[in-house]
């Protein structure tokens, strides 16, 4: 929790960073492709009203756009815009660079052990929650 809460301390102080919910939603949309409110709700276990607020803010920021559902009907899906891709890539690079600074004094073995343990922790959380994160 501390890492997630204080990751901003590891990144540059420049403005324009995505808020945590936008970063998470954009990451999932990038991994799975355009998603509807229902799909996002299933993926995160959030109610539609919460997701409507979050996606409305993302639309205003220009990081997603609504597109027709390729399966038809009146539903719309959210797709990442080029601006959303740029900002997600920028934030991810800052996060990686910040973590690299944090782990600079760690041995390669210590860093690998942390990565392995965090991977296991994530997989166990996903197993208990029943909502795995899509991976390549």
N, C-alpha and C positions, 0 to 999 in steps of 0.2 A: 504494500500500500504506500509506503514511503517513497519508493522509487516512482510510482505513478504520480503521486502527489507533488513531488519535487523535481520531476524531470525538467520542468521549465528552468530550474536553477542551473542545469547542465547545458542548456541551449543558449544561443545568443539572446541578448536583451532586446533585439529588434522587434518591432511590431509586426502584425500581419500573420501571426501564427494561428493555426486552426484551434478552436477550443477542443477539449478532450472528446466530447461526443461527436463532433464533426470528423475528427481524425479517425475515430473508431468506425463510424458509419461509412466514410469514404474508403477505408481500408477493406471493409467487407464487400462493398459494392465493386471495388476493383477486383477482389478475389473471385466473386461470383458473377459479375456482370450486373446489368441494370436490375433493380429490385423494387417491388411494390411495398407499400406500407405493411401489407399482410406478410410479405416475405421477411421484411426487417423485423416485424413483431415476432415471427417464429424464430428468427435467428438470434435475437437478443432477449426475448422474454419480456419485452416492454409493451405497454398498452399503446393503442393507436393515437391517443391524444398527446402523449409524450413525443411519439415519433412525428406527428404532424407539426408540433412546435419546432422540433429539431430540424426537420427537413425544410420548413418554411424559412428558418434562419439561414440554412445552407443555400436555398434558392436566392434569397436576398443577397447573399455574399457572392453569388455567381459560381459556386463550386459544384453544383448539380443542376440538371435540367430535367423537366418532365418529358417523357417520351411515351408514345402509345405502347400499350402492351402488345408484343408480337403475337400473343395467343388470342388477341381480339378482345371484344367487350369494351366496357367503359373505363376499366382500370388503367392507371398510368403507372409507369415505373420511373425510378430515379436513376439517371446515368451521370457519370462524372463528366464535367466539362474540361476543356483544356486548362482552364484556370485552376480547377480542382486538382487535376493531375499535377500541375506545377507546384501548387501549395503543399499537396500531400508529399511529393518527392522532396521538396525543400525541408519540410518539417521532419520527415523521416531521416534525411541526411543530418540535420542538426541533432536529432535524438541519438543517432549512431555515433556522431562525433563527440557528443557529450558523454556518452557511456564509455567511449574509448579513453577520454580524459580521466574519467572516474577509475577505470581499470588499469591505468597506466602503470601503477606500482605493483600490480598483481603479476604473478608468474603466468606463463601460458597455460600451465596445468591448472592453476586456480581458476583462470577465466574459463577454461574448458569444463571444469567441474561445475561452475556456476551455470553455464549454458545447458549442460546436461540436466542438472537439477531443475532449472526453470522449465525446460522442455517437459520433463516428467510431471512437474507440478501442473502445468497447463493441460497436459493430456488427462491427468487424473481429475482435474476440475471439469473438463469437458465431458468425461465419462460420467461423473456424478450428475452433471447438469443435463446431459442428454443432447447437448447442442455443440457438436464439434466444429471447430474453426476450419474452413477449407484450406488445404495446403497443397502445394505442387507435388 
